[in-house]
């Protein structure tokens, strides 16, 4: 679970056994790119058609782990998804023969373990350190890949990439068969196969119109039923109102939906930003520094942040913003009910309250 197989490849085969719809035998190598389906494999419709000859239905299949094909003459790639931040970063590794089991960021001799954010993305909190950046990843099969002296000066802007040296052991050909799939189950088998079911999914994962985007006005409802409130420079959770004092504008570079693991800023009606100073949470200042940057985490998984999701807000200290009674603070690193918020976006249902 939690996207542990993301980046891994499997050969999925349908032998013609009875399914819910008419089909024909087929086989395809698919790469896991997301998790969360109710089925073991929930394939993009084109991949589904290649495997079964159908575009809808549920079919029994056999699957086994295989190495992914990689681009010829090109090494593994690391791409920065959360850049220009010396305190927090998020990256994605690609063009690898297997999924990533573990990763670490190295900055001028200091090593920072990386954490899987969700799916195939990994994050690290280097505590403001700068300098030459390297990455080391351990693959599911036990091999390691080093991105030595990857970036000359850390941090770097979002979408900057660097390449590891090509490995002679990596396949030298590409294939059009490698495509997308989602999975919630993993397998430790190397030669055995397992019967499961495969379903079609014509819609890519995402929230659609429910996605939270930069510039949206949002509210955070605590486990008490009250909402985070900015009262002058004080932040508390004494009231359940949905008025201007509870409304916060979520800010981040770009216009694409906010994802779990993104660093965001929350601007109050006063023009000030939610700030974590030590363990205290307040809204006294308007500058966008590390104390104001909050990493938004989706409870139970990664992907886009949707209206109504349960989320956590992690500060630069590593503390998670919590509501204890009516007090809002960041004393602990727990991810329990006191730290969990429901993110709401202004709409007809809220405006009518």
N, C-alpha and C positions, 0 to 999 in steps of 0.2 A: 504494500500500500504506500500512499504518499508519493507516488511517481517513481518508485525504486527501479522499475524496469525501463523508464524513459531513456531513449537512445539505443536500446537493444533491438536486435532484429530477430524475426522468427519466420520460418517457412510455414505458411498456412496452406493446408491441402484439404480439399473436399473430394471424397471418393465417389460421389453420386448417390449416397444413401438418402433415404426419404427425409425431406425437409418440409417446411410449411408451404413453400412455393415450388413450382417446377424449376429444375436447375440441371447443370451438367458438371462433370468432374473438372477440377482446375486446381492450380497451385500458384502461389505468389509469395515473394519475400516482402514483408511489411516491417516498417520501423515504428516503434512505440513513441508517440510524441505527446501524449497527455493521458490522464487517468480520470476515473470518475464514472465510467459506464457501468450499468448493471450487469452487462455480459463480459465474458473474458476478453473478447475482441469486438469492438464496435467500429467497423471499418468505414472509411470514406466510400461513397457509393461507387466510384470507378474501380477501386480496389476490390470491393465486394463483388462487382460484376465479373472481374477477372477471375476470381476464385470460384464463383458458383454459377456464372452465366445468368444470374438474376439480379435485379436491382432492389428487391425487397425480400423480407422473410427471415427465418431463423433456420440454420443448417448445422448438422453435426460435422465437426472438422477434426483434423489431426494437426498439431503444431509442434515444432521443435526449434530450439535456439540455433541460430547460425550467425556467422560474422557478417556485418554490414559491408557492402561495397563502398569504396571511397574514391574520391576524385583522383585520377592518375596524375602523378608528379606533384601533388600538393599535400602538405602535411595537415595535421589536425588544426582546427581553428578555434580560437577563443574570441568571443565578441562581447563587449561591455554593454550591458543593458541599462545600468545605472551609473552614469559617469559624473565627472567633475565634483566628486565628493570623497575627501580623504578619510571620512569616518565610516562610510558604508558603500559597498558596491554590490552589484548583481551582474553575473555573467552567464553565458551559455556556451557550452563546448559542442563542437560539431566536426563532421568528417572523421569520425572515429569508427573502428571496426566493431566496438562493443560499447555498451552503456557505461557511464561513469559511476564507480562505486564510492569514491572519496576524492576530495580535492583540497588543495591548500594554496594560499597566496603567500609569496615571499617578497619582502620589501627590505632591501639593504641589510640582509642577514637575519631579519626577524620573520618568523613564520606564523601565519594566521590560518587556522583550520577553517574550511568553508562548510556551510550548511546548505543542504538541499532546500530551496525555497518552495518548490513545487514543480512537478514535471522534470524537465531537463535543465532548469536554472538553478544556480548556486550563488550564495551570498557570503560576504565576509565583512567584518568590522575591524579595520586596521587601526582604529584609534587615532586618526589624524596623521599617521606616518606617511611620508612621501619618499620619492627616490625611484630607483630602478625596480621594475616589477617583473616577477617570474611566477609561473603557475606550474604545479605538478598535479597530475591526475592519475588515479589508480582505476583501471578498468575492471569490469566484472570478471574477466578471465584471468586476472592477476597481473597483467602487464601494466607498466607505467609509461606515461608520456610527459615529457618536460618541455615547457615553453620557457626556455632560458632567456633572460634579459628581454622579455617580451615587449615591454614598454620602457623607454629611456627615462621618462619622468612621470611618476604617478602623483595624482590621478589624471585620467585622460577623459576626453568627452565621450558621451554616449554614442554607441555604434562603432567605436574604434575597434579594429580587429588586429590580431597578429597570428602567426602561423608557427607550428612546430616543424622541425625538420622532417621531411617525408621518410617513412620507414619502409625498408625494402621488403618487410614481411607483409605489408598491407597489399590488398588486391590491386592490380594495375588496371582494372577495367571498371566501368560504371554499368549500371543497368537501369532500364526504364521501369523495372518491376518494383523497385523500392519505392514505397509510397507511405501514406499516413494511416495510422490506426490508433485506437485508444485501448487501454487495457487496465483492468483492476486486479488481475491475478498474475503471479510470477511463477516460474518453474525453475527448479534446480537441476532438472534432468539434462544430461548432455547427449545421450543417445536414445533414450526412451521417448515415446510419444504419449499424448493424452487426448482423450476424446472430450471436446467441449462444444459450445455453440458459438456461431458467429452471426451478427446482425448487421443490417445496413444502416448507415447514418449519413444522410445527404447534407446535414447542417454541421458546419464546423463549430467546435466548442466556443462558447461566449455568452454574454448576457443580452446581446441585441440592444433594444431600447432601454433595458434596465441597467446598462453599464454605467458606473460612476466615471465621470470624466473631469479633467481639470476645468475649473470655473464653476462647477456645480455647487449649489448651496445644499449642505447636508446637516444632519443632526445625528447625535450619538446617544442612543437610549441605553442606560445601564441596566444591570440585573434588578435594580430596585424599581424600575419603571420610570425613574426620573431621567432627565437629560442633562448632558454636560452644558453648563451655563457660564457665560462670561459676564460677571457683575463688576463693572469697572475694570480693575486689573486682577481681580480675584476669579478663580475658576472653581466652581462647586457643582454639586448635583442635588440641589435641594428641591427642585421643582420639575414637574412633568410638562410644563408649557412647551409650545412650539413657536414662540415669538422670536423677535429679533435677537434677544440675548442668547438664545439657544442655536441660532443659525450661524454656521461656519462655512466659509468658502474654501474648497479644497484646491490647492495650487500645486502645480508641478509643470515642468517643461513639456511642451508638446500638447497635442489635442487627442491622442489616442486614449482608449480607456485605461483607467488606473488598474494596475495588476498587483497581486499579492507580492510583497517584497519591495515595492516602490517606496522611495522617500518622498514624502509630501509635506506641505505646510498647511496649517489651518488658520485662516484669517477671520477674526471676530468682527462684529458689527462696529467695534471701536476703531477698526483699522489695525489693531495689534494682532500679533500671532501667538498661538498657544506655544508656551515655552516650558522646557523642563530644566530647572536650575537645581542641581543636586537631586533631591527627591521631591522638591516642591514643583507644582504645576501652576503657572500663572499666565497672564496675558498683558504684561506691562510694556513690552517692546515691539517695535515694528520691523526690526532687522531680520534678515533671513540668514542665520548662522547655523552651526551644528546643533545648538541648543533648541532651535526651533524645528529642525528636521525630524520627522517622525516616520518610521517605517511601518506601513500598514500591512498587516498579515491576515490572511483569510483563515478563519478557524476551520481545521479539517482538510485543508488542501490549498492548491495554488490557483492560478488563472486570474481572469478578470474579477474585479470587485463589483458586485451587483447590488442594487438597491434591496435592502432587507437582509443582506449577509451578516453573519456574526464575524466580528473582526477584533484584532488586537492592535494597539498602538505602541510600538517600541521606541524608546528614546535613545539618544546617543550614549547614555550611560549603560544601556542594556536593560534598564528597568522598564517594566510594562505599566502603562497608565492604568490605574485601578480606581474604583469607587468603593470606599469603605464608609458605610453610612451615607453621609452627604459630602464627605471629604473626597477630593480628587487628588491623587498623589502618584508618585512613581517610585515607591520604596522597594518593590519586589520584582522578581523575574518570573513569577508564576504566570501560568496561562489558565486560570480558573474562571469561575463565574464572575468574580469581582473585577476581573480584567477584561471580560468579554462585553463588547458593545454591539448593538444592532445599528447598522448605518442606514439612515433614512435620507431620502432625497425629497426636496420640496415638490409637491404635486397637489392634485385636487384634494386627496384625502387629508393631507396635513393642513392645507390652507383653510379647510372648512372647520378645523378644530378651534 
